[in-house]
């Protein structure tokens, strides 16, 4: 009985056929294992395998394969092998790997090769190293139009459009004729700089050189004119471009969305489909992200369903667009569905998707799930850490926000300006004055960051919420920059809590000057004056507000609260007499009020800002929208143990006390998000410790 020879012991040409067969069948792991066992693997097969890993979005594996063969087999690469590795380095976005490949090219005397040099210019640009791109370019003895175009593109990718434009001018002065890709890249530069004048010159040049029908140049011109607010001219050029590909359509769609014209974008998308232009994941993502960024969640969700029915699977770009939509409309059920899709399709390793998932859960009121996602992330960047700190801060967990901040520092992740904004916000919501001061001073002392106006506003909030009003006012007066709305607004809000009328008048006077059209400042000062029984002054403030709002056409945002029960969202407004569930809701609230009286509770009529009798004040309090929404949620609770309610304005003190009592008598956890923070009510207590 004869035993079968291992594949690598077969004749050399047979091994190669096996190797090529594995690659063609997509069995890259088997191809790699075979390549490792061949004593002298052929360079063409290595090139093909490296390229195959890169096409599979595994550029790190491509680089590791090359490095391992260099170490174990003393491999001497040719220019095609290095070219395939250069493309892998470009996809990896790793400047260290890019520099290593460049050193390999120099070592083997291939750095002067035109094809490889052009690839390395592009590689360094993709990795964010414009210095590397310039070094390769300057060292090349021969340069062609691709060399120049690659350098222009590298500077553009590295967010240096002014230098990119200068390189384009140098190219023209050097007598090198641009091709269509050069012109489209230069047009992107002009679009970035909003350099409409120079863009028009390129347009004229393109017409003279016969590029008017080129799809790349046409798309570049559409993008230029659209970004420079010339939408009509952009559409005119778009209409004249023959044989438009999907990219051209996407550029025009993006232009409409950027201009806020979602209706025209939808019409164009329908025209695209009517004309038989093949849709793609990119075109569907353009539509989904466009409607999402313009704040139209219903249409965004409809498009997602249409995309799936058309046979396209959502990718990471789709998910990054959809998760903020779920957060925007506080649709936890839809967010959970998307999380399930992320888990089933292995998007959990995508850093951006996981970070968006944390924020979605946070804004939908599920703090525990947000923490779960964060804790299971294998890799975390500064944005992910900042998001988790923000999550704890918005839910009033200041101590937890601080804990995450210190973990971030221990892991060696460098904080940025946003980090300190969100951690100081956490300190303000939990009255951590000492900790807040320490972190504020550590910015410049330990981290080399100078506090900006937002950080000072956060620090004013830290002091103000803790009752240190005079110290907060002194900090504003000593700010090294002009105090902002945030600083004065934080002081005014604190004056409401601690009933400091004089400082409230000072803060409000500055706010009236900075943003005279904001009715919230007038309302807040009026409420402070009403609480102090200064009826005449409060009335005067209301008159001023009414006149200024009328003159500027500003309307006051009415208070409303909403709660999702199963698949439907129910919205409530104050004194909602037309609600079909009115009798059951008010009956429940009446029972709750009687139980509260039995427990010694007295309604806090201070929150009724009208000069009426006490009994009428109690009735007015009972009709607040947040009470109605919470009552409806309790009456319709199924198997859930948590009710999540959302309000567009700040919750009032009497509603806060009532909801605490509701949580106590029902045994449910009630989470209410107002326009300042989340309140977690459980067993008669609130996470804010009554200090919001």
C-alpha positions in Angstrom: 0.0 0.0 0.0 1.5 3.3 -1.1 1.2 6.4 1.1 0.2 9.7 -0.4 3.0 12.3 -0.6 2.5 15.6 1.1 1.7 18.3 -1.3 5.0 20.2 -0.8 6.9 17.0 -1.6 5.4 16.9 -5.1 7.3 18.2 -8.1 7.7 21.9 -8.1 5.4 22.7 -11.0 2.6 20.6 -9.4 3.0 22.5 -6.1 2.6 25.7 -8.0 -0.6 24.5 -9.6 -2.0 23.6 -6.1 -1.0 27.0 -4.8 -2.6 28.9 -7.7 -5.7 26.7 -7.3 -6.0 27.5 -3.6 -5.8 31.2 -4.4 -8.4 31.1 -7.2 -10.8 29.2 -4.9 -10.3 31.8 -2.1 -8.7 29.3 0.3 -6.0 31.7 1.3 -5.1 30.0 4.6 -4.3 26.8 2.8 -2.3 28.7 0.1 -0.3 30.5 2.8 0.4 27.2 4.6 1.6 25.6 1.4 3.7 28.7 0.6 5.4 28.4 4.0 6.4 24.8 3.3 7.9 25.4 -0.2 11.7 25.9 0.2 11.9 28.6 -2.5 8.4 29.9 -3.2 8.1 31.6 -6.6 7.8 35.4 -6.5 4.7 35.6 -8.8 2.7 33.3 -6.5 3.8 35.4 -3.5 2.7 38.5 -5.3 -0.7 37.0 -6.1 -1.3 35.8 -2.5 -0.3 39.1 -0.9 -2.7 40.9 -3.3 -5.4 38.4 -2.5 -5.2 39.0 1.3 -5.3 42.8 0.6 -8.4 42.4 -1.6 -10.0 40.4 1.3 -9.5 43.5 3.5 -6.7 41.7 5.4 -3.7 44.0 4.6 -2.0 43.3 8.0 -2.0 39.6 7.0 -0.4 40.5 3.7 2.4 42.4 5.4 3.0 39.6 8.0 3.2 37.0 5.2 5.9 39.1 3.4 7.9 39.7 6.6 7.8 36.1 7.6 9.0 34.8 4.3 11.8 37.5 4.3 12.9 36.2 7.7 12.6 32.5 7.2 13.6 32.0 3.5 15.9 34.9 2.8 13.5 36.1 0.2 14.8 38.6 -2.4 11.7 40.5 -3.6 11.3 42.0 -7.1 9.4 45.2 -7.8 6.0 43.4 -8.2 6.3 41.8 -4.8 7.1 45.2 -3.2 4.3 46.8 -5.2 1.8 44.4 -3.7 3.2 45.1 -0.2 3.0 48.8 -0.9 -0.7 48.5 -1.7 -1.2 46.5 1.5 0.6 49.2 3.6 -1.7 51.8 2.0 -4.8 49.8 3.0 -3.4 49.3 6.6 -3.0 53.1 7.1 0.0 52.3 9.2 2.9 54.8 8.6 5.4 52.5 10.4 4.7 49.7 8.0 4.9 52.2 5.1 8.4 53.4 6.3 9.5 49.7 6.5 8.5 49.0 3.0 10.2 52.1 1.8 13.4 50.9 3.5 13.1 47.6 1.8 12.8 49.3 -1.6 16.0 51.2 -0.9 17.8 48.1 0.3 17.1 46.2 -2.9 17.8 49.1 -5.2 14.2 49.5 -6.4 13.3 52.9 -4.9 14.0 54.6 -8.3 11.5 52.4 -10.1 8.8 54.6 -11.5 5.8 52.2 -10.9 6.9 51.4 -7.4 7.8 55.0 -6.6 4.3 56.1 -7.6 2.7 53.4 -5.4 4.9 54.5 -2.4 3.8 58.2 -2.9 0.2 57.0 -2.7 1.0 54.6 0.2 2.5 57.4 2.4 -0.4 59.7 1.6 -3.0 57.1 2.6 -1.0 56.6 5.9 -1.1 60.3 6.6 2.7 60.9 6.0 3.0 63.8 3.5 6.7 64.0 4.4 7.2 60.4 3.2 5.3 61.1 0.0 7.4 64.1 -0.7 10.7 62.2 0.1 9.8 59.5 -2.4 8.8 62.0 -5.0 12.0 64.1 -4.6 14.2 61.0 -4.8 12.7 59.7 -8.1 15.0 60.5 -11.1 12.0 60.3 -13.5 8.5 61.5 -12.7 5.4 61.2 -14.9 1.9 62.6 -14.6 0.9 59.8 -12.1 3.8 60.8 -9.8 2.5 64.4 -9.7 -1.1 63.3 -9.3 -0.2 60.9 -6.5 1.6 63.7 -4.6 -1.3 66.1 -5.1 -3.7 63.4 -3.8 -1.3 62.7 -0.8 -1.4 66.3 0.3 -5.2 66.4 -0.1 -5.5 63.2 2.0 -3.3 64.7 4.7 -5.6 67.8 4.9 -3.1 70.1 3.2 -5.2 71.4 0.3 -3.3 74.6 -0.1 0.0 72.7 -0.6 -1.8 70.3 -2.9 -2.9 73.3 -5.1 0.7 74.6 -5.1 2.0 71.2 -6.3 -0.6 71.3 -9.1 0.6 74.7 -10.2 4.2 73.5 -10.1 3.2 70.6 -12.3 1.6 72.9 -14.9 4.6 75.2 -14.8 6.9 72.2 -15.3 5.2 71.4 -18.6 3.5 68.2 -17.5 0.1 67.7 -19.1 -2.5 66.6 -16.5 -4.8 63.6 -17.3 -8.4 63.3 -16.3 -7.6 61.9 -12.9 -5.2 64.8 -12.2 -7.9 67.3 -13.1 -10.5 65.5 -10.9 -8.1 65.5 -8.0 -7.3 69.2 -8.5 -11.0 70.0 -8.6 -11.4 68.1 -5.2 -8.7 70.4 -3.9 -10.6 73.5 -5.1 -13.8 72.1 -3.6 -12.1 71.6 -0.3 -10.7 75.2 -0.3 -14.0 76.6 -1.9 -11.6 78.1 -4.5 -14.3 78.7 -7.1 -12.2 81.1 -9.2 -9.3 78.6 -9.7 -11.9 75.8 -10.1 -13.4 77.7 -13.0 -9.9 78.0 -14.6 -9.6 74.2 -14.4 -13.1 73.9 -15.9 -12.0 76.1 -18.9 -8.8 74.1 -19.2 -10.7 70.8 -19.2 -13.0 72.2 -22.0 -10.0 73.3 -24.1 -8.3 69.9 -23.7 -11.5 67.9 -24.6 -12.2 66.5 -21.1 -15.8 67.8 -21.0 -17.2 64.3 -21.5 -14.9 62.6 -19.0 -16.9 61.1 -16.1 -14.2 61.8 -13.5 -13.8 65.5 -14.5 -17.6 65.9 -14.6 -18.0 64.5 -11.1 -15.2 66.8 -9.9 -16.9 69.8 -11.4 -20.3 68.8 -9.9 -18.6 68.5 -6.5 -16.8 71.9 -6.9 -19.8 73.9 -7.8 -22.1 72.2 -5.3 -19.6 72.8 -2.5 -19.3 76.4 -3.5 -23.1 76.8 -3.3 -23.7 76.8 -7.0 -26.2 73.9 -7.0 -27.9 74.9 -10.3 -24.6 75.0 -12.2 -23.6 71.6 -10.6 -26.9 70.1 -11.8 -26.4 71.6 -15.3 -22.9 70.0 -15.6 -24.3 66.7 -14.2 -27.0 66.7 -16.9 -24.4 67.2 -19.6 -22.1 64.4 -18.6 -22.6 61.4 -20.9 -22.4 57.8 -19.6 -22.6 58.8 -16.0 -21.5 56.1 -13.6 -22.9 55.6 -10.1 -20.2 57.8 -8.6 -21.5 60.8 -10.6 -25.0 60.2 -9.3 -23.8 59.9 -5.7 -21.8 63.2 -6.0 -25.0 65.0 -7.2 -27.1 63.4 -4.5 -24.5 64.4 -1.9 -24.7 67.9 -3.1 -28.4 68.1 -2.7 -28.2 66.7 0.8 -25.4 69.1 1.8 -27.7 71.9 0.6 -30.5 70.5 2.7 -32.7 69.8 -0.3 -33.8 66.2 0.5 -36.8 66.4 -1.8 -34.6 67.0 -4.9 -32.3 64.3 -3.7 -35.2 61.8 -3.5 -36.4 62.9 -7.0 -32.9 62.4 -8.4 -32.5 58.9 -6.8 -35.9 57.9 -8.3 -34.7 59.2 -11.7 -31.5 57.2 -11.3 -33.5 54.0 -10.7 -36.0 54.8 -13.5 -33.2 55.2 -16.0 -31.8 51.7 -15.0 -28.6 52.9 -13.4 -27.5 50.1 -11.1 -27.8 51.0 -7.5 -25.0 49.9 -5.1 -24.4 49.8 -1.4 -22.7 53.2 -1.8 -25.7 54.8 -3.4 -28.1 53.4 -0.8 -25.7 54.6 2.0 -25.6 58.0 0.4 -29.4 58.2 0.6 -29.6 56.8 4.1 -26.9 59.0 5.6 -28.2 62.1 3.7 -31.7 61.8 5.3 -30.2 60.9 8.6 -27.9 64.0 8.7 -30.8 66.2 7.7 -32.9 64.9 10.7 -35.6 62.9 8.8 -35.6 59.6 10.7 -38.8 58.1 9.3 -37.5 58.3 5.7 -34.1 57.0 6.8 -35.6 53.9 8.3 -37.8 53.4 5.2 -34.8 53.6 2.9 -33.0 51.0 5.1 -35.9 48.6 4.6 -35.9 49.3 0.8 -32.2 48.7 0.6 -32.5 45.3 2.2 -35.5 44.4 0.0 -33.4 45.3 -3.0 -30.9 42.6 -2.0 -28.2 44.9 -0.4 -26.9 44.1 3.0 -26.1 47.0 5.3 -22.4 47.5 5.8 -20.5 49.5 8.5 -21.3 52.8 6.8 -25.0 52.0 6.8 -24.8 51.1 10.5 -22.9 54.2 11.4 -25.7 56.2 9.8 -28.5 54.3 11.3 -27.4 54.1 15.0 -27.5 57.9 15.5 -31.0 57.9 13.9 -32.1 55.4 16.6 -30.5 57.6 19.2 -32.2 60.7 17.8 -35.7 59.3 18.0 -34.8 57.3 21.2 -36.0 54.1 19.5 -34.4 51.4 21.7 -36.2 48.6 20.0 -34.8 49.5 16.5 -31.4 50.0 18.1 -31.5 46.5 19.5 -32.4 45.1 16.2 -29.4 46.8 14.6 -27.2 45.5 17.4 -28.3 42.0 16.6 -27.4 42.5 13.0 -24.0 43.8 14.0 -23.4 40.8 16.2 -24.5 38.3 13.5 -22.5 39.8 10.8 -19.3 40.3 12.7 -19.2 44.1 12.8 -18.4 44.1 16.5 -14.7 44.5 15.7 -15.4 47.7 13.9 -14.3 50.5 16.3 -16.6 53.2 14.8 -19.6 50.9 14.8 -19.1 49.8 18.4 -18.6 53.5 19.5 -21.8 54.5 17.8 -23.6 51.6 19.4 -22.5 52.8 22.9 -23.9 56.3 22.2 -27.1 54.9 20.8 -27.7 52.8 24.0 -26.7 55.8 26.2 -29.1 58.2 24.5 -31.9 55.6 24.5 -31.6 55.3 28.3 -29.9 51.9 28.6 -26.8 52.6 30.5 -26.1 49.0 31.4 -26.1 47.9 27.8 -23.8 50.8 26.8 -21.3 49.7 29.5 -21.6 46.1 28.2 -20.7 47.1 24.7 -17.8 49.2 25.9 -16.4 46.5 28.2 -16.4 43.9 25.4 -14.5 46.1 22.9 -11.1 44.6 22.2 -9.6 48.0 21.1 -10.6 51.5 22.2 -9.4 54.8 20.8 -9.8 58.3 22.4 -13.3 58.7 20.8 -14.5 55.4 22.4 -13.2 56.4 25.8 -14.7 59.9 25.5 -18.0 58.3 24.5 -18.1 56.1 27.6 -17.2 59.1 29.8 -20.0 61.1 28.2 -22.4 58.2 28.7 -21.8 58.1 32.4 -21.9 61.9 32.6 -25.3 62.3 30.9 -26.7 59.6 33.2 -25.5 61.5 36.3 -22.8 58.9 37.2 -20.0 61.4 37.9 -18.0 59.0 39.9 -18.2 56.4 37.1 -17.2 59.0 34.6 -14.1 59.8 36.7 -13.3 56.1 37.0 -13.4 55.6 33.2 -11.2 58.7 32.8 -8.6 57.3 35.1 -8.7 53.9 33.4 -8.1 55.7 30.1 -5.0 57.4 31.5 -3.7 54.1 32.9 -4.1 52.5 29.5 -1.9 55.1 28.0 -4.6 56.7 25.8 -3.9 60.4 25.5 -7.0 62.6 26.4 -8.0 65.5 24.1 -10.0 68.6 24.6 -13.3 66.7 24.3 -12.2 64.3 27.1 -12.0 67.1 29.6 -15.3 68.6 28.5 -17.2 65.3 29.1 -15.5 64.5 32.4 -16.1 68.0 33.8 -19.7 67.6 32.8 -19.8 64.4 34.9 -18.3 66.3 37.8 -21.0 69.0 37.5 -23.9 66.5 37.5 -22.6 64.8 40.6 -21.4 67.8 42.6 -17.8 66.7 42.5 -16.2 70.1 43.1 -12.8 69.0 44.4 -12.4 66.5 41.7 -13.6 69.0 39.0 -11.1 71.6 40.1 -8.3 69.1 40.1 -9.1 67.9 36.6 -9.5 71.4 35.3 -6.1 72.5 36.6 -4.5 69.2 35.3 -5.3 70.1 31.7 -2.4 72.5 31.3 -0.2 71.2 34.1 -0.2 67.5 33.2 -1.5 67.2 29.7 -0.4 70.4 27.8 -3.9 71.5 26.9 -5.1 75.0 27.5 -8.7 75.2 28.7 -11.1 76.8 26.2 -14.4 78.6 26.7 -16.3 75.3 26.9 -14.1 74.0 29.7 -14.6 77.3 31.7 -18.3 76.9 31.2 -18.2 73.4 32.5 -16.2 74.6 35.5 -18.8 77.3 36.2 -21.4 74.6 36.1 -19.4 72.4 38.5 -19.3 75.3 41.0 -22.8 76.6 40.4 -24.6 73.2 40.8 -22.8 72.8 44.1 -24.0 76.2 45.4 -20.7 78.0 45.0 -22.3 80.8 43.0 -20.0 83.6 44.0 -17.0 81.6 43.1 -18.6 80.6 39.8 -19.3 84.3 39.0 -15.7 85.2 39.9 -14.4 82.5 37.5 -16.5 84.0 34.7 -15.1 87.5 35.4 -11.5 86.1 35.3 -11.9 84.0 32.1 -9.0 84.7 29.7 -11.5 84.9 26.9 -14.9 86.5 26.4 -17.5 84.5 28.5 -19.8 82.5 26.4 -23.5 81.6 26.5 -22.5 78.3 28.2 -20.9 80.0 31.1 -23.6 82.6 31.7 -26.3 80.0 31.1 -24.8 77.6 33.7 -24.7 80.4 36.3 -28.4 81.4 35.5 -29.5 77.8 35.9 -27.7 77.5 39.2 -29.3 80.7 40.4 -32.7 79.0 39.8 -31.8 76.1 42.1 -30.4 78.3 44.9 -32.8 81.2 44.5 -30.1 83.9 44.0 -32.1 86.7 42.3 -29.3 89.3 42.1 -26.8 87.0 40.3 -29.6 85.7 38.1 -30.3 89.2 36.9 -26.7 89.8 36.0 -26.4 86.5 34.2 -29.6 87.0 32.3 -28.6 90.5 31.3 -25.5 89.1 29.6 -27.5 86.3 27.9 -30.1 88.8 26.6 -27.3 90.7 25.0 -25.5 87.6 23.5 -28.5 85.7 22.3 -31.6 88.0 22.4 -33.7 85.5 20.3 -33.5 82.6 22.8 -36.8 82.6 24.8 -35.4 80.1 27.3 -33.3 82.7 29.1 -36.4 85.0 29.5 -38.5 82.1 30.8 -35.8 81.0 33.3 -35.3 84.5 34.7 -39.1 85.0 34.9 -39.4 81.7 36.8 -36.8 82.8 39.3 -38.6 86.1 39.8 -41.9 84.3 40.3 -40.4 82.0 42.9 -39.3 85.1 44.7 -42.9 86.5 44.5 -41.6 89.4 42.3 -44.7 89.2 40.1 -44.3 92.6 38.4 -40.7 92.1 37.4 -41.5 88.6 36.1 -44.4 90.1 34.1 -42.0 92.7 32.6 -39.5 90.0 31.5 -42.3 88.0 29.9 -43.5 91.1 28.0 -39.9 91.8 26.7 -39.6 88.1 25.7 -43.0 88.3 23.8 -42.0 91.4 22.0 -38.6 90.2 20.9 -39.9 86.8 19.8 -42.6 88.5 17.8 -40.0 90.9 16.2 -37.7 88.0 15.2 -40.4 85.5 14.3 -39.3 83.2 17.1 -41.8 80.8 18.7 -41.4 79.2 22.1 -41.0 75.5 22.0 -43.9 73.8 23.7 -43.2 71.2 26.4 -43.9 67.6 25.4 -43.0 64.1 26.7 -43.1 60.8 24.8 -42.9 57.1 25.7 -42.6 54.1 23.5 -44.9 51.2 24.3 -44.1 48.2 22.2 -43.8 49.5 18.6 -45.6 52.8 19.0 -44.5 56.1 20.4 -47.1 58.1 22.4 -46.6 61.8 22.9 -48.2 63.9 25.7 -48.5 67.7 26.2 -49.5 69.6 29.3 -53.2 69.3 30.1 -53.7 66.7 27.3 -57.6 66.7 27.4 -58.0 65.2 23.9 -55.9 62.1 24.7 -58.1 58.9 24.3 -56.5 57.4 27.4 -57.2 60.5 29.5 -59.7 58.9 32.0 -57.4 56.0 32.9 -54.3 58.3 33.2 -55.9 60.9 35.3 -57.6 58.2 37.5 -54.2 56.6 38.1 -52.6 60.0 39.0 -55.5 60.8 41.4 -54.9 57.5 43.2 -51.1 58.2 43.3 -51.8 61.7 44.7 -54.0 60.3 47.5 -51.4 57.7 48.4 -48.7 60.4 48.5 -50.9 62.6 50.8 -51.4 59.6 53.1 -47.6 59.4 53.2 -47.3 63.0 54.2 -46.5 64.4 50.8 -47.6 68.0 49.9 -47.5 69.1 46.3 -44.7 71.6 45.5 -46.8 74.5 44.1 -43.7 76.6 43.7 -43.5 75.1 40.2 -46.8 76.6 39.1 -45.7 79.9 37.7 -49.1 81.6 37.8 -50.7 83.7 40.6 -53.7 81.4 41.2 -55.3 79.6 44.2 -53.5 76.6 45.8 -56.1 74.1 44.7 -55.9 75.3 41.1 -52.1 75.0 41.3 -52.4 71.4 42.4 -54.6 70.6 39.4 -52.1 72.3 37.1 -49.3 70.3 38.5 -51.2 67.1 37.9 -51.5 67.8 34.1 -47.7 68.1 33.4 -46.8 66.1 30.4 -44.1 64.0 32.1 -46.6 62.8 34.7 -49.0 61.8 32.0 -46.4 59.9 30.0 -45.0 58.0 33.0 -48.6 57.1 34.2 -49.4 55.8 30.7 -46.2 53.8 30.6 -47.0 52.2 34.0 -50.6 51.4 32.9 -49.3 49.7 29.8 -46.3 47.9 31.1 -46.1 44.4 29.9 -43.2 42.2 31.0 -40.8 45.1 31.1 -39.3 46.2 34.4 -38.0 49.5 33.0 -40.0 52.4 31.7 -38.1 55.0 29.6 -39.6 58.4 29.1 -38.2 61.4 27.2 -39.0 65.1 27.6 -37.8 68.1 25.5 -37.7 70.5 28.4 -36.4 70.3 32.0 -38.4 68.1 34.4 -40.1 70.2 37.2 -39.5 69.5 40.8 -43.0 68.4 41.7 -43.0 65.9 38.8 -39.6 64.7 40.0 -41.0 64.0 43.5 -44.1 62.3 42.1 -42.1 60.0 39.8 -39.9 59.0 42.7 -43.1 57.9 44.5 -44.4 56.1 41.5 -41.2 54.1 41.2 -41.5 53.2 44.9 -45.1 52.0 44.9 -44.9 50.1 41.5 -41.4 48.6 42.0 -40.5 49.6 38.5 -37.4 51.4 37.4 -38.4 54.6 35.6 -35.8 56.4 33.5 -36.7 60.0 32.4 -34.5 62.0 30.1 -35.1 65.7 30.1 -33.1 68.3 28.2 -30.3 68.3 30.8 -29.7 64.7 31.9 -31.1 61.3 32.6 -32.9 60.6 35.9 -33.0 57.0 37.1 -35.8 56.5 39.5 -35.8 53.3 41.7 -37.2 52.5 45.1 -38.2 56.1 45.8 -34.8 57.5 44.9 -33.3 59.3 41.9 -29.8 59.0 40.6 -29.4 62.8 40.6 -29.8 62.8 44.4 -32.3 65.6 43.9 -29.5 68.0 42.9 -30.3 68.5 39.2 
